[in-house]
């Protein structure tokens, strides 16, 4: 195994790139903003995950070894929030709001697990290159079993926790049927 050495920094914007170095299979994982991603040059040994908001697309061109477009908002929620909605007889359906959900992260999981051995670099971008892309890049580095990467701490500090948790376990957030929690609480007198 070898640690790859990156290319020289050619622009001021590259100073802002959040890089996760990977040791296994000579893969490099980078997360960045959409603006920086648009300046990347496609190649057959490079893959990209493009994350945009619902209803928006990013004009990422052809020529990538693998390319995945996904759309979801940079929103966070947890089981407590879901349960509060259910308590008020309201159903919380993340997909309807454009929030990250099991259905939006499953293609990401399949994409990462299915990356060809010839892919030497995975680029993940979202609008600002801070939260959604950091969560996906961190998950990818763990999925590919990398033990050394330089930006893991930065990714953990800025990432979208909901996206990361859903990537780790898509069934981690349970959406109850409307009113069930309210009826259960009424039964126990709360």
C-alpha positions in Angstrom: 0.0 0.0 0.0 1.1 3.5 -0.7 -0.1 7.0 0.2 -0.7 9.0 -2.9 0.8 12.4 -3.2 -1.6 15.1 -4.5 -1.0 17.5 -7.4 0.4 20.9 -6.8 -2.2 23.6 -5.8 -2.8 25.6 -8.9 -5.4 28.1 -7.7 -6.5 29.9 -4.6 -9.8 28.0 -4.6 -7.9 24.7 -4.3 -6.7 25.8 -0.9 -10.3 25.4 0.3 -10.7 21.8 -0.9 -11.4 19.4 1.9 -9.3 16.3 1.1 -9.6 12.9 2.5 -6.6 10.7 1.5 -7.2 7.1 1.1 -4.6 4.3 1.2 -6.6 1.3 -0.1 -6.7 0.8 -3.9 -4.9 4.1 -4.4 -8.2 6.0 -4.1 -8.4 9.6 -3.2 -11.7 11.0 -1.8 -12.3 14.8 -2.1 -15.3 16.8 -1.0 -15.8 20.2 -2.4 -18.3 22.9 -3.4 -20.3 22.8 -6.5 -18.3 25.8 -7.9 -15.1 23.9 -7.5 -16.6 20.7 -8.9 -17.5 22.4 -12.1 -13.8 23.1 -12.6 -12.8 19.5 -12.3 -11.8 17.6 -15.5 -13.7 14.4 -16.1 -11.6 11.2 -16.6 -12.4 7.5 -16.8 -10.4 6.8 -13.6 -12.4 9.5 -11.6 -15.9 9.2 -10.1 -18.2 12.0 -8.9 -21.3 12.2 -6.6 -23.2 15.4 -7.4 -25.6 16.4 -4.6 -28.0 19.2 -5.3 -31.2 20.6 -3.9 -34.5 19.1 -5.1 -35.5 20.7 -8.4 -32.0 21.8 -9.2 -29.4 20.2 -11.4 -25.7 20.7 -11.7 -24.2 20.8 -15.3 -21.6 18.1 -14.6 -20.5 16.9 -18.0 -19.9 13.4 -19.4 -16.6 11.6 -19.4 -16.5 10.4 -15.8 -15.7 6.8 -14.9 -18.8 6.8 -12.8 -21.3 9.7 -12.1 -24.2 9.8 -9.7 -26.7 12.7 -9.4 -28.8 12.9 -6.2 -31.1 15.6 -4.9 -31.9 16.4 -1.3 -31.8 19.4 1.0 -29.2 20.1 3.6 -31.6 19.4 6.4 -31.1 17.5 9.7 -33.7 15.7 11.8 -33.7 12.9 14.3 -36.0 10.3 15.8 -37.2 12.8 18.5 -38.4 15.2 15.8 -40.2 12.4 13.9 -41.9 11.3 17.1 -43.0 14.9 17.9 -44.8 15.0 14.6 -46.5 11.7 15.2 -47.5 12.8 18.7 -49.4 15.7 17.0 -51.1 13.3 14.6 -48.9 14.6 11.8 -46.8 12.3 9.6 -43.3 13.4 8.9 -42.3 12.2 5.4 -38.7 13.4 4.7 -38.9 12.8 0.9 -41.9 15.1 0.6 -39.9 17.9 2.1 -36.8 17.1 0.1 -35.0 16.0 3.2 -32.4 13.2 3.2 -34.1 9.8 3.7 -33.4 6.2 3.2 -34.6 6.4 -0.4 -32.1 9.2 -1.2 -29.1 7.6 0.4 -29.6 4.1 -0.9 -28.3 5.0 -4.4 -25.2 6.6 -2.8 -24.5 3.4 -0.8 -24.9 1.3 -3.9 -22.8 3.7 -6.0 -19.9 3.6 -3.5 -20.0 -0.1 -3.0 -20.1 -0.6 -6.8 -17.1 1.6 -7.7 -14.8 -0.1 -10.1 -11.3 -0.9 -9.0 -10.0 1.3 -11.8 -11.4 4.4 -10.1 -8.5 6.3 -8.4 -10.5 9.4 -7.2 -14.0 10.0 -5.9 -15.2 13.6 -5.8 -18.2 14.4 -3.8 -19.8 17.9 -4.1 -22.7 19.7 -2.7 -23.6 23.4 -2.9 -21.1 24.7 -0.3 -19.0 21.6 0.0 -19.3 21.5 3.8 -22.1 19.3 5.1 -23.7 16.8 2.8 -20.6 16.2 0.8 -18.5 15.8 4.0 -20.9 13.2 5.3 -20.8 11.2 2.1 -17.0 11.5 1.8 -16.5 10.3 5.4 -18.9 7.4 4.8 -17.1 6.5 1.6 -13.7 6.5 3.4 -15.1 4.2 6.0 -16.9 1.9 3.6 -13.7 1.5 1.6 -11.9 0.7 4.9 -9.4 3.4 4.9 -7.5 3.7 8.2 -5.6 7.0 7.4 -7.1 10.1 6.0 -6.2 13.7 6.7 -9.6 15.5 6.8 -11.7 13.1 8.9 -11.8 15.5 11.9 -12.9 18.4 9.7 -15.6 16.2 8.0 -17.0 15.1 11.4 -17.2 18.7 12.6 -19.1 20.1 9.6 -21.0 17.1 8.2 -24.7 16.7 8.0 -25.3 14.2 10.8 -28.6 12.9 9.4 -27.1 12.1 6.1 -24.1 10.3 7.7 -26.4 8.3 10.1 -28.7 7.3 7.2 -25.7 6.2 5.1 -24.5 4.0 8.0 -27.9 2.6 8.6 -30.8 3.6 6.2 -33.3 2.1 8.6 -32.1 4.0 11.6 -35.0 6.5 11.5 -38.4 5.0 11.9 -41.4 6.8 10.6 -44.4 5.7 12.7 -48.0 5.6 11.4 -50.0 8.7 12.1 -51.4 8.9 15.6 -49.9 5.7 17.0 -47.6 7.4 19.4 -50.3 9.8 20.5 -52.7 6.9 21.1 -50.0 5.0 23.0 -49.2 8.0 25.2 -53.0 8.5 25.8 -53.2 4.9 27.0 -50.4 5.3 29.5 -51.9 8.7 30.7 -49.3 11.1 29.5 
